[in-house]
Amino acid sequence: MAAVFMLSSATMWFRTQVMPHWLAILTALLALVLLVTLGISTWVTLIFPAWMVVVSILILIANLRRPA
């Protein structure tokens, strides 16, 4: 489910350009890695929380840079 959420987020970001282009590409790649390698190692499940931290930090930085 996390990979599907990441893929849908990447698709929305590609079309709306709300997030940087590199983040949308990275999100799609990480989602594909999550889908393919989940059965190999349980450590792969940590991709989603790490991705969520990166996205959250980028949103916080964008909001701090915005003029009041």
PATORRO-308176 format. One record per residue: residue number from 1; x, y negated, z of N, C-alpha, C in turn. Coordinates in Angstrom, 1 decimal. Each point is the difference from the previous one (the first is absolute). Example, Ala and Ser with C-alpha at 12.3 -4.5 7.8 and 13.67 -1.06 7.14 Angstrom:
# PATORRO-308176
{1 {13.2 5.7 7.8} {-0.9 -1.2 0.0} {0.9 -1.2 0.0}}
{2 {-0.4 -1.1 -0.7} {0.9 -1.1 0.0} {-0.8 -1.1 0.8}}
# end
This chain:
# PATORRO-308176
{1 {0.8 1.2 0.0} {-0.8 -1.2 0.0} {0.9 -1.3 0.0}}
{2 {1.1 0.1 0.7} {0.9 -1.1 0.0} {0.5 -0.4 -1.4}}
{3 {0.4 1.1 -0.7} {0.5 -0.2 -1.4} {-1.1 -0.6 -0.9}}
{4 {-1.2 0.4 0.1} {-1.1 -0.6 -0.8} {-0.2 -1.4 0.4}}
{5 {0.0 -0.3 1.3} {-0.1 -1.4 0.4} {1.1 -0.9 -0.6}}
{6 {1.3 0.6 0.1} {1.1 -0.8 -0.6} {-0.2 -0.2 -1.5}}
{7 {-0.4 1.0 -0.7} {-0.2 -0.1 -1.5} {-1.1 -1.0 -0.3}}
{8 {-1.1 0.0 0.8} {-1.0 -1.0 -0.3} {0.5 -1.4 0.4}}
{9 {0.8 -0.2 1.0} {0.5 -1.3 0.3} {1.0 -0.4 -1.1}}
{10 {0.8 0.8 -0.4} {0.9 -0.3 -1.1} {-0.7 -0.5 -1.3}}
{11 {-1.1 0.7 -0.3} {-0.8 -0.3 -1.2} {-0.6 -1.4 0.2}}
{12 {-0.6 -0.3 1.2} {-0.5 -1.3 0.2} {1.0 -1.1 0.0}}
{13 {1.2 0.3 0.5} {1.1 -1.0 0.0} {0.5 -0.3 -1.4}}
{14 {0.0 1.1 -0.9} {0.4 -0.2 -1.4} {-1.0 -1.0 -0.7}}
{15 {-1.3 0.3 0.3} {-1.0 -0.8 -0.8} {-0.2 -1.4 0.6}}
{16 {0.0 -0.2 1.3} {-0.2 -1.3 0.6} {1.2 -0.8 0.2}}
{17 {1.2 0.7 0.0} {1.3 -0.7 0.3} {0.0 -0.7 1.3}}
{18 {-0.6 0.6 1.0} {-0.1 -0.6 1.4} {1.4 0.2 0.7}}
{19 {0.6 1.2 -0.3} {1.3 0.3 0.6} {1.0 0.0 -1.1}}
{20 {1.3 -0.1 0.4} {1.1 0.0 -1.0} {-0.1 1.3 -0.9}}
{21 {0.4 -0.2 -1.2} {0.0 1.1 -1.0} {0.9 1.2 0.5}}
{22 {1.1 -0.3 0.6} {0.9 1.1 0.4} {-0.6 0.8 1.1}}
{23 {-0.9 -0.6 0.9} {-0.6 0.7 1.0} {-1.1 0.9 -0.5}}
{24 {-0.7 -0.4 -1.1} {-1.0 0.9 -0.6} {0.7 1.2 -0.6}}
{25 {1.1 -0.2 -0.7} {0.7 1.1 -0.6} {0.5 1.0 1.1}}
{26 {0.6 -0.6 1.1} {0.5 0.8 1.1} {-1.1 0.8 0.6}}
{27 {-1.1 -0.6 0.2} {-1.2 0.6 0.6} {-0.4 1.2 -0.9}}
{28 {-0.1 -0.2 -1.3} {-0.4 1.1 -0.9} {1.0 1.2 0.1}}
{29 {1.3 -0.4 0.0} {1.0 1.1 0.0} {0.0 0.7 1.4}}
{30 {-0.2 -0.7 1.1} {0.0 0.7 1.3} {-1.3 0.9 0.1}}
{31 {-1.1 -0.5 -0.6} {-1.2 0.8 0.1} {0.2 1.3 -0.8}}
{32 {0.6 -0.1 -1.2} {0.3 1.3 -0.7} {1.0 0.9 0.7}}
{33 {1.0 -0.6 0.7} {0.9 0.9 0.8} {-0.8 0.6 1.1}}
{34 {-0.9 -0.7 0.6} {-0.8 0.5 1.1} {-0.9 1.2 -0.5}}
{35 {-0.6 -0.2 -1.2} {-0.8 1.1 -0.5} {0.8 1.2 -0.4}}
{36 {1.1 -0.2 -0.5} {0.8 1.2 -0.6} {0.8 0.7 1.1}}
{37 {0.6 -0.7 1.0} {0.9 0.6 0.9} {-0.6 0.3 1.4}}
{38 {-1.2 -0.2 0.2} {-0.6 0.1 1.3} {0.1 1.4 0.6}}
{39 {-0.1 1.0 -0.9} {0.1 1.4 0.5} {1.5 0.4 0.3}}
{40 {0.9 -0.7 -0.5} {1.4 0.4 0.2} {0.5 -0.4 1.4}}
{41 {-0.3 -1.2 0.4} {0.5 -0.4 1.3} {-1.1 -0.9 0.7}}
{42 {-0.1 0.2 1.3} {-1.0 -0.8 0.8} {0.5 -1.4 0.2}}
{43 {1.3 -0.2 -0.1} {0.6 -1.4 0.1} {-0.5 -0.9 -1.0}}
{44 {-0.5 0.5 -1.1} {-0.5 -0.8 -1.1} {-1.2 -0.8 0.4}}
{45 {-0.7 0.5 1.0} {-1.2 -0.7 0.4} {0.3 -1.4 0.6}}
{46 {1.3 -0.2 0.4} {0.3 -1.3 0.5} {0.2 -1.1 -1.0}}
{47 {-0.2 0.4 -1.3} {0.0 -1.0 -1.1} {-1.1 -1.0 0.2}}
{48 {-1.2 0.5 0.3} {-1.1 -0.9 0.1} {0.1 -1.0 1.2}}
{49 {0.4 0.4 1.2} {0.1 -1.1 1.0} {1.1 -1.0 -0.3}}
{50 {1.1 0.5 -0.6} {1.1 -0.9 -0.4} {-0.5 -1.0 -1.1}}
{51 {-0.7 0.5 -0.9} {-0.6 -0.8 -1.1} {-0.9 -1.1 0.6}}
{52 {-0.8 0.4 1.0} {-0.9 -0.9 0.6} {0.7 -1.1 0.8}}
{53 {1.1 0.3 0.6} {0.8 -1.0 0.7} {0.6 -1.0 -1.0}}
{54 {0.5 0.5 -1.2} {0.5 -0.9 -1.0} {-1.1 -0.9 -0.5}}
{55 {-1.1 0.5 -0.3} {-1.1 -0.8 -0.6} {-0.5 -1.0 1.1}}
{56 {-0.1 0.4 1.2} {-0.4 -1.0 1.1} {1.0 -1.1 0.2}}
{57 {1.3 0.3 -0.1} {1.0 -1.0 0.2} {0.0 -1.0 -1.2}}
{58 {-0.3 0.5 -1.2} {-0.1 -0.9 -1.1} {-1.2 -0.9 0.1}}
{59 {-1.1 0.5 0.5} {-1.2 -0.8 0.2} {0.3 -1.1 1.0}}
{60 {0.6 0.4 1.1} {0.4 -1.0 1.0} {0.9 -1.1 -0.5}}
{61 {1.0 0.4 -0.7} {0.9 -1.0 -0.6} {-0.7 -0.9 -1.0}}
{62 {-0.9 0.5 -0.8} {-0.7 -0.8 -0.9} {-0.9 -1.0 0.7}}
{63 {-0.6 0.4 1.1} {-0.9 -0.9 0.8} {0.8 -1.0 0.7}}
{64 {1.2 0.3 0.5} {0.8 -1.0 0.7} {0.6 -1.1 -1.0}}
{65 {0.2 0.4 -1.2} {0.5 -1.0 -1.0} {-1.1 -0.9 -0.6}}
{66 {-1.2 0.4 0.2} {-1.1 -0.8 -0.5} {-0.1 -1.3 0.8}}
{67 {-0.2 -1.2 -0.7} {-0.1 -1.2 0.8} {-1.3 -0.1 0.8}}
{68 {0.0 -0.7 1.1} {-1.2 0.0 0.8} {-1.0 -0.9 -0.5}}
# end
